[in-house]
Amino acid sequence: MASSAGTRPSPDESGGRASDDRSLGLTLGGGGVFGAAHVGVLQVLAERGLRPEIATGTSSGALVAAAYAAGLDPETIERATREFRWRSIATWSRRPRWGLLDSGVLEQEVRRALGSDPLIEDLPRRFAAVATDLRTRRAVVIDEGPLSRALRATIAVPGLLPPVPHRGALLADGGIVDNVPFAAARALGADRVIVVRLHAKWESVRMMRTATRTAELVRDPSVVLIQPEMERMAQWRTTDVLRLIEEGRRAATAALDGAAWRDVGRAP
């Protein structure tokens, strides 16, 4: 999430911002520290006057999407990302049988960043985090309730972070079943979606399902797919955060310049 407070915009009557595009969605995929690339994407979108009102994400993508949906500006999100340390979202657990780490500290970080732990339905923009029901192995879209609980669920890597109880289910990292939650943005009302997928050219065999889904997104004329390249960058250390942000900017610029949408990349 973020460790630096920012100014939240005033919502209009619909709950969003008057200048937001209510038909435009933003989907941010998971990938540990690779999620820093999302910050560069947000910067390019802001520079081009593109303001999705709908944001969805999985794991680290959900953290960045939540900051955007809460109204934090790209500069604040970048500063928080550059200052990020793993202790901001997890500490050693006193009950290690549920996971080596405890994500309870994330609620404190949300409160520090936003001044409270808001309900998702009260955010200035529409937001959903995707988690995995460990019993059914199905994706669960969380678009209401305390923001911190949704974020704790979507980042809960089994064995590392404890699962989060939710309506009778035990939820874990959304990347287990849906690392690029494009369908969630559609469900929230997006007609067009900007999708940011991490792990691009060097996809591993175990991620072939995601690769297949990505091919479908490439063929979808209502989607702009942004694929930052992470080769030779650290996924679990913060040493390459600045490079990742810059790579997000590069990939976003290339994708938007080549997009088929007539209005994409142009300020309203």
Disulfide bonds with the S-S distance in Angstrom:
none
